[in-house]
Amino acid sequence: MKPSGLYIHIPFCTQKCRYCDFYSITQKEDFRPYHPNPQFVERLLQDVRFFKERYAIEAWKTVYIGGGTPSLLYPDDICALATGICEGQKQSVQEFTIEANPEDIHPEWLAACSEGGINRLSIGVQTFDNDVLAVNGRRGSREKTIAALETIKRRWQGELSCDLIAGLTGQTAQSLADDVRRLIDYRIEHLSLYGLCSEEPLPDTREDFISELLRDNTALLAENGYIRYEVSNFSYQDKHRSLHNQIYWNMEPYAGIGPAACGTLIYEDSGGGFIAAERFEGSKDIDKWMTAVDRPSVYSYEHIGRNTFLEEVLLMGFRLSEGINRAAFARRFGADITAFIGETLSRWEKYGQCRIESHRVYLTEEGMLFLNRFLVDALSELDTKGSCKKQHNR
């Protein structure tokens, strides 16, 4: 299999933020934050070696260590994990990212990341507002975040990405704009601005407020050289796009290692046509994941058929400002994208919210504001053309 992405999930947190729906564990007797945990690291590396061998993966193109809170790992463990992942690589990892909380940043931790080959940090700022942090159950403070950014500025040679969230409880339009401006002043290479997600539907007034926040701050970022290349992601002067995340959005293969980690490996013919995909997910039973001798047994496996894969290509591809490449889509599915959702594309183009060009189809800035509504329309049309999907099946 061609070079693939690799996602590593570190599930541990000191506390659960109220807005977070990622799998995490706040208490584990045999995991001590900021202390050596070599058994956990070895389990991760054991699974990395297993999947690389089982699927004959040539190399890891990109690596992303997320969580949870990876910055709770002891510096020596971070270095050992990163070094172990890169061991035996015939080519360098193009982009190696680790997530961190601002309050965990210190020179020794940064040095361990550099020594292990990590070249990109993703810092979960979320907000600089202490009152908003407190009401949302987020540890840290404005002062600690600023101190972390200053330390990174002095000590870090790689790239820096920071996350902000629009719509946090207690947040105002002014406080979010202040957060964005502060990060602009640091001239970070990459910024992610996410709208608040909730398991329960948000009131329409709250949804409208979040949309307004995203629209206004997208404009603010653009005015300062940050180009939106995905619905929630911005690259300074368009020179620092996340290579790893583009693997997700372009539906390319990646492995997911660790408790609750997901991966999707994709099989294509020599012409790039879709054959099949296999998705796997790590067990959420941390004790089973840590102790099982039979490593394949701690992951569940699912076959992804052509129709499901096609739907996911639409769901992910239209998140990108560049949209979906028509030639690549046709190679994968045997027909142009207009054969599947042409009516939806034409209707949205009529209202200026979509563009159909010779080499790509994409949503305009206005269309991006209604991404979910567009996807509902597209998938509905796709569902009514079931016979068309079968007709073009390879």
N, C-alpha and C positions, 0 to 999 in steps of 0.2 A: 504494500500500500504506500502511496505517495506520502511525503512529509505531512504531519498533522499537528493540530493544536493540542495542548495539554492543559486541563484545568485541575488544580489541586484544591480540595476543600478542607479548611481548618475550622472545625465546628465550634470551637470554644469561645465563650464570651464571659466577661465578669458580671454582666447584667444584660437583660433583654430590653432593647429600645422599643417603645410602644408602637412605632410605625413599621417595624421590621418584620417581614414574613419569610426570611431565609431560615433554613434549619440551623439551629445553634443550641449549645448546651452551656448552661451557666454554672453547673456544679458537677464535678467529676473527681472522685477521691484520688485517682491515680494520675490526674493531670494537674500540675501546679503552674499557674501562669508565671512567666519570667524565670522559670527554673528548668533544668535539663529534663527532657522527656524523650530519651533516645528510642524507646520501644515504639512510640507513636510514629516517629520519623521513619524507623525501619519498616514498619507496616506499610506506610505510604510508598516507600521505595520498592518494597517487595511487589506491590500491585503495579507500579509503573513498569517494572521489568516484565511482569506477567503479561500485561496488555500489549506492550511493545512486541513481545515475542509471539503471542497468540495471533495477533493481527498483522504480523510482519510489517510493522510501521518503520519506514526508512529512518526517520528522524523526527524530533520535535521541532516544528517550525516556529511556534510561539509557546510560551508557558505563562500561565496566570495562576497565582496563589491567592485565593480569596477565602471568604468566610461568612459568618464567624469573624474572628479577629486574629489574623495571622501574626500581627505584631505582638501577641502574647507569647509567641515562641521565644525560647532562649536564643541569644545570638549564635551560639555554636550549633544549635539545632537548625537554624535557618541556613547557615553556611553548609552544613552537612546535607540537608535536603536539596538545596540548589545544586551543589556539586554532584550529588548522586544522580540527579535528573540528567545532568549534562554528560555524565560518564559514558564513554563509548560513542559519543556523537561524532559523525564524520563531517558535520558542518555545524557552525555556530547557531545557537538559538537566535533568531532575528530580533525578538522582543521578549523580555523576561520581566514580568510585572509581579509585584506583591502589594497587597492592600495593607493599610495601617491606620490606626487611630492616632490623631495628633499627639495625645498625651503619652504615647508609647515611644515617641521618636527621641533617640539620643545618639551621640556619636558612635558608641560601640555597636549599636544595632545597625546603623547605616554602614559601618565598616564591614560587618558580617555579610550584609546584602551584596556589597560590591565585591567582596572576596569570593562569594559564591557564584558570581556572574549575573546577578540581577541588575538590570539597567533602567528600570522604570518603577516609580512609586505611584500608587493610587491612594490618596489620603481622603478619608471620610470626614470632611469638614462639616457638612450638612448645614451649619449656620454658625456665625460668630456671636449670636445673641444669647447671652447667658440665661435670660428668662425663658426663651424658647427652648434652649437645651434642657433646662430643668423640667419644664412642663411635659416634654416629650420623653423623659426618662433617659436622656442621653448623658453619659459621663463626660467629663472634660469641661473646658471653659474657653472663653475668648482669649484669655491671657495665655493658656497653654497652647492653643492653636497657633497664635502669633509666634510664640517661642519656638514651636516646632518648625514653622515656615522659615524662621530666621536660621535655625540650625541646618535645615536642608539647603538653604541658600549658600551657607558657608561650606558645608561638608559634602554635598552630594553632587556628583558629576553627571548623573544620568538625567532622564526626563522626569517630569512631575505632572501628574494629573490630580485634580481635586474634584470632589463631589459636593454639590449643593442640592437641597430639596426645596421645591416650591409647594407651599400649602401646609406646612407644619402648623400644628396648633399654636396659636399665639403670634404667628408671623404676620407682619404687615407688608404692604407693597414697598414701603420705605426701607424696612429692615432687610428684605431680600435684595433690593437694589444696592444697599450698602455692602452686603456680603459679596455681591458680584464685583462691585468696584474695587473692593479690597483685594480680591484675587487678581483682578486685572492689573492692579498696581504692582503685584509681585511678578507679573509677566510670566505666569506659568505656561507650560507648553500646551496643556490640554485641560478642558473643563467639562464635566458632566452636570447637567441641570435636569433633574428628574421631577416630574410631577408626583405628588404624594399618591401612593397606592394604598388601598384599604380593602380588607376582606369584606367589609360591609359597604354597600353602595353609599356614596356621599350625596348629600343634598345638592340639588341643581345649582343653588346659589354658590355653594362651595366649589363645585366643579367649574362654574363660570369664573370664579375668582382665580382659581388655579390656572385656567386657560389664559386669563388676562396677565397673570404674573409671567407665564412662560412667553407670551407674545412680547411683552414689554422688555423683558430681559434678554430675549433672543436679539432684539433690535439693539440693545445696549452693547451686547457682546460683538455684534457685527460692526458697530461703529468703532470698536477698538481692535479690530483685526482678527476676531475669533470667528472662523467660518463654520457654520453648522453643516456637518456632513452626514449626520444621522439625527433623528428626531430629538434626541436628548444629549448629543455630543458635539463639542466644538473644539476645533484645532486652530492654534494660533498661526495665522498666515497660511493655513491649510497645509502645514508641513509636518504635523505631528499626530496624524490619525492613529488610532489604536489598531495595530495589526491583528491582535488576538480577537478583539470584538468583531472585526470585519469577517473573521472566519465564521462566527455565529450568523451574522447578518447575510452573508453570501451562501450559507448552508454548505460549508465545506467540512471535512471530517475533523473531529476532535475527540479525545478521550477525557473522561471525567473520573478522577481518582479521589477516594476518601468517603467518609460517611455522608450519604445523601447526594453525592456528586453525580451529575448526569453527563453522559457522553453520547455522541452519535457518529458512527463510522459508516461511510457511504461507498458503495460499489458502483463503478461506472464502466462502460465499455471503452474501447480504444478511441472512439469518437466523442466521448464525453456524455454518452447517453446514460440515463439513470437505469440501474439494474435493481438495486435493493439497498436498504439501509438497516442497520441494527443499532438500537438504543439500549443503553444499560444505565442502571442507577445503583449507587451504593446503599447498603442497608442503613436505616436510621436507628438501628439497635447498636449503640456504640460498643457495648460489651461484646456482642457477636462479632462486630467488625474488628475489634482488637484481638480477639482470642482464636478465631476460626483458623484452623490449619489449612483447610481447603479454601484457598482464596477465591476461586470463581463462585463459591457458594454465597459470598457476602454481597454479590451483585445480582440484580434481577435483569432479565434480558427481554427485549421486545422487538419483533420484526416490524419495520415501517414500510408499508406498501407505497406504491407509486402515487395513488390519489392523496394519501395523507401527506406524503413528501411534497407534492405539488402545492397543497394548501399552505404548508409551512414556508415554502419558497416565497409565496405571495405575502404571507404575514411578516416575514423578516425583510424581504427585499424592498418593500415600499416604505420601510422605516428610513431607508437611505435617501439622502438628497438626490443622488444620482439615479435612484430608482433601479429598475431591472433591465439588464442588457438583453436585447431581443435575440441576438445570435446565440448567446450562451443558453438562454431559456429554450430556444428551439432545438439546440443540440441535446439538451437533457430530456425533453418531452416530445420531440418529434413534430412539433408544430409551433407556429408563432403564438405569442401570448394572446393576441387578439382572437384566436380561435377558441379561447377559453373564457376570457372576460372582456371581449371586445365591446359589448353593449355598455358595460359599466364605464370603461375607459372613455368611450365617445361621449357619454352623458356628462361625466365629470369634466371632460375637456371643454364641452359646450359652455360650462359655467366658469371656466378659467381656473379650475382647481386641479387639473391634470394636463400633462403634455404627452402627446404621442409623436415621437420623433423616429427617424429612420433606424437609429441604432439603440434607442432606449425608450422606456416609458417611465414617467415619474410624476409625483405630486408637486404642485407649486407650493410656495410658502403658505398661501392661504389654505390649500388643500391639506397640508400637514396638520393644520389645526383641527381637521376633521378626519384624521387618519382612521380612527376606530370605525366611524360611520362608513368610510370608503371600503374598509375591509369587510364589513357586514354585507355591503352591496356586492362586492366581488365574489365572496364565498357563496352568496345566495345564487348568483348567476352560474358559478361553477357547479353548484349542486344540481341545478336544473339541466346542465349539459352533461349529465353522467354518460350518455351514449357517446358524446363527443370525446370524453376522456378515454373510453374504451376503444373508440375508433383509432385514436392516435397512440394507443399503448404499444410499446415496443415488444 
